[in-house]
Amino acid sequence: MRSRAPIYEALLKYRAENNTLLHMPGHVGGRGFTIEELRTMGTLDFTEVPGLDDLHSPSGPIQEARELMAQAFGARESFFLVNGATSGIQAVFLAVAGEGEPVLVPRNAHRSFYAGLVLSGAMPVYYSGRLMRPWGLVLAVEPEDIAAAMEQCSDAVAVFLVSPTYYGTTADVGEIVRLMAAYGKMVLVDEAHGAHFGFHPRLPAPALLQGAAAVVHGMHKSLPVMTQGAALHIGPGFKPVVRLRNAYHLLTTTSPSYPLLASMDLARCLMVEEGTERLESVLHLADRYRAKIRVIPGLECPGEEMLQAAGVKGYDPLKVLVRVTGLSLTGYQTADLLREQYRIQVEMAGEDFILAMFSPGHQEEDWGGFYHALRDISYRYVGTAPGKRLAVPVPPYPRVEITPRQAYFSPMRRMHLSEVAGQLSAEMVTSYPPGIPCLLPGELITSEMIDYLYSLRASGCRVQGPDDPSLEYLYVIDNAAD
Ligand SMILES: Cc1ncc(COP(=O)(O)O)c(C=O)c1O
């Protein structure tokens, strides 16, 4: 290792210098565990003792690691997150928006946005990404759609973006930043799936380097980092820095996991030293195997053509989307088959696709195994099945009546779906695909929305969120209880 990994080095030093550990955690440097594997894992799981710094008031190895992290990602300041990208998104909401203040928010956001809205009390003004109709996926937003949303709501305090999407497609962040600069608004980006972007020129340009004011990375998603490891970076354009620091302290545990912090420290070090080289070889594998998968009968494996979809500026070749439209299987069945018969677990499945995630940690045999399994499945199941549902219903535009926070604290009651017209929803309803909430707490349930919910029920889509996933009943806000 040529460059430094200060947190990891401090842990090694602490372990070498201290024998009797009369402090937390209770497993005493791994010795208290009864299982060998845990004992090994526990040997670097210390806590905030002298020499190991303090995440909330860093001045030693954690501070040094934060500075190295900021340098590596081109940030003015970086924060280690130990509760995933979720806590970074929540902190940004708490920093930029207060009670009732409007913020522009993408409808296809992760559920952590909803938590950010409840915590901050902000009023969401939703804009929609462009639905890629034949695939039923939202791949990006057009800058002009955000500009139009801003025209409608010029008092919005900031704009949130999700880029890349789960499918690895990115929006034109630079253009959105440029457009929003004319309104004096900050652009805040959930780049949870793009922590590796800055380390290879063939990957989409990182949002921070395109002028985003704040960016959240789920480092554990695409880098060799333990689950929950994430980072929040701010650029020169981020204004409420003190409020962000306060929000970070409010939301972050006082007992951060040191193995988690060290894994981020080491991953940053690895990517700075060898990231480009490692990405180069995995991108080469991605090119080779995407080309091979594309010619398997019954499958599509889009690459460069994704750049033709509305709003899409870039794509991550390590997200391998395989459409199974020419098989007599749904995407869910294909994923089950891969798991049960080939011992391959993919990241996600939809009605007519599967999504596999690759990283520099994968070897050629992982790509080869995936390819051979797909080829075998194609041989067995090529040909479409009658009645296979490919069209995805599109939800009506939401009508937000009260803030998610007001809705969260309101009393609620259960009603039959046939009776909920005119009520405000107390529940989140998300259908898969496309995995975007169609109804959120505080939104008016119009007759159009009821028709849509009935069509969801009839389509057999998977529904997540409501207490009754069969959608027979829905919780609504109980105005009579006031
Ligand atoms: C786009 C996006 N943003 C944020 C998150 C939250 O990340 P985490 O699970 O690290 O909290 C996810 C999780 O899957 C995500 O896909």
The ligand as a MOL file (V3000), in Angstrom:
LIG
                    3D

  0  0  0     0  0            999 V3000
M  V30 BEGIN CTAB
M  V30 COUNTS 16 16 0 0 0
M  V30 BEGIN ATOM
M  V30 1 C -31.0150 4.8750 -5.6750 0
M  V30 2 C -30.8460 4.5070 -4.2300 0
M  V30 3 N -30.6870 5.4880 -3.3310 0
M  V30 4 C -30.5210 5.2310 -2.0230 0
M  V30 5 C -30.5320 3.9400 -1.5580 0
M  V30 6 C -30.3350 3.6850 -0.0870 0
M  V30 7 O -29.0850 3.1080 0.1160 0
M  V30 8 P -28.6780 2.3060 1.4360 0
M  V30 9 O -29.3350 0.9670 1.3270 0
M  V30 10 O -27.1980 2.2650 1.3600 0
M  V30 11 O -29.1640 3.0690 2.6130 0
M  V30 12 C -30.7070 2.8650 -2.4510 0
M  V30 13 C -30.7300 1.4890 -1.9710 0
M  V30 14 O -30.8900 0.5350 -2.6860 0
M  V30 15 C -30.8700 3.1680 -3.8260 0
M  V30 16 O -31.0440 2.1930 -4.7340 0
M  V30 END ATOM
M  V30 BEGIN BOND
M  V30 1 1 1 2
M  V30 2 1 2 3
M  V30 3 2 2 15
M  V30 4 2 3 4
M  V30 5 1 4 5
M  V30 6 1 5 6
M  V30 7 2 5 12
M  V30 8 1 6 7
M  V30 9 1 7 8
M  V30 10 2 8 9
M  V30 11 1 8 10
M  V30 12 1 8 11
M  V30 13 1 12 13
M  V30 14 1 12 15
M  V30 15 2 13 14
M  V30 16 1 15 16
M  V30 END BOND
M  V30 END CTAB
M  END
